[in-house]
Amino acid sequence: MFKTLLFSLLTLLSLVHSLEARQNSQQQIEVAENQVYTTTIRSFMAEDKKLEYLVYNSAIYIVFPSIGKGGLILGGAHGEGRVFRRGLWIGDITMSQYTIGFQIGGQTYREMIFFKTEDAFKAFTNAGLLSGTQSSIIGGSAGISGDINIDSEVLVFTMGNSGAMLEATTGAQDFTYTPKINK
């Protein structure tokens, strides 16, 4: 009986230790992911001080630390990001882009989308799919692209990471928002 009790106790201690190690590992991953978003936000604010106003005064903003994009006639892009309300992480978002037209190359870039009001964000998430035409010549990394227009409800800014791309395309972007479930 003593051996059975000792074995049960050692098994229980091993299980507790294993769960504790798993929790610590998950916390380390979350801290690293949070740092990626903080670094992205700070890099945008360092590049253009006007963006600091938007970070602190927008009702909601979205941060994509890295979006990969490529194409040769047909193209696509994909990125995963987070949605913040007044600096607090409230959900996750994915963006998938599909394009057609003259395009060659590949690039990665960062993107921030600012919403002046909650209603603008709700309209954005309800629409889901946005279409548009774009043209760009990207070589290496570049500064911020986008116009600051405080009267606009939605403002989009991108910052090149790396790559080379030449394009004149039309296409659509599909955004999928998933609210964060607080534990």
Secondary structure in CASP SS format (residue, H / E / C, confidence):
PFRMAT SS
TARGET T0000
AUTHOR 0000-0000-0000
METHOD secondary structure of the structure
MODEL  1
M C 1.00
F H 1.00
K H 1.00
T H 1.00
L H 1.00
L H 1.00
F H 1.00
S H 1.00
L H 1.00
L H 1.00
T H 1.00
L H 1.00
L H 1.00
S H 1.00
L H 1.00
V H 1.00
H H 1.00
S H 1.00
L H 1.00
E H 1.00
A H 1.00
R H 1.00
Q H 1.00
N H 1.00
S H 1.00
Q H 1.00
Q H 1.00
Q H 1.00
I H 1.00
E H 1.00
V H 1.00
A H 1.00
E H 1.00
N H 1.00
Q H 1.00
V H 1.00
Y H 1.00
T H 1.00
T H 1.00
T H 1.00
I H 1.00
R H 1.00
S H 1.00
F H 1.00
M H 1.00
A H 1.00
E H 1.00
D C 1.00
K C 1.00
K H 1.00
L H 1.00
E H 1.00
Y H 1.00
L H 1.00
V H 1.00
Y H 1.00
N H 1.00
S C 1.00
A C 1.00
I E 1.00
Y E 1.00
I E 1.00
V E 1.00
F E 1.00
P E 1.00
S E 1.00
I E 1.00
G E 1.00
K E 1.00
G E 1.00
G E 1.00
L E 1.00
I E 1.00
L E 1.00
G E 1.00
G E 1.00
A E 1.00
H E 1.00
G E 1.00
E E 1.00
G E 1.00
R E 1.00
V E 1.00
F E 1.00
R E 1.00
R C 1.00
G C 1.00
L E 1.00
W E 1.00
I E 1.00
G E 1.00
D E 1.00
I E 1.00
T E 1.00
M E 1.00
S E 1.00
Q E 1.00
Y E 1.00
T E 1.00
I E 1.00
G E 1.00
F E 1.00
Q E 1.00
I E 1.00
G E 1.00
G E 1.00
Q E 1.00
T E 1.00
Y E 1.00
R E 1.00
E E 1.00
M E 1.00
I E 1.00
F E 1.00
F E 1.00
K C 1.00
T C 1.00
E H 1.00
D H 1.00
A H 1.00
F H 1.00
K H 1.00
A H 1.00
F H 1.00
T H 1.00
N H 1.00
A H 1.00
G C 1.00
L E 1.00
L E 1.00
S E 1.00
G E 1.00
T E 1.00
Q E 1.00
S E 1.00
S E 1.00
I E 1.00
I E 1.00
G E 1.00
G C 1.00
S C 1.00
A C 1.00
G C 1.00
I E 1.00
S E 1.00
G C 1.00
D C 1.00
I C 1.00
N C 1.00
I C 1.00
D C 1.00
S C 1.00
E C 1.00
V E 1.00
L E 1.00
V E 1.00
F E 1.00
T E 1.00
M E 1.00
G E 1.00
N E 1.00
S E 1.00
G E 1.00
A E 1.00
M E 1.00
L E 1.00
E E 1.00
A E 1.00
T E 1.00
T E 1.00
G E 1.00
A E 1.00
Q E 1.00
D E 1.00
F E 1.00
T E 1.00
Y E 1.00
T E 1.00
P E 1.00
K C 1.00
I C 1.00
N C 1.00
K C 1.00
END
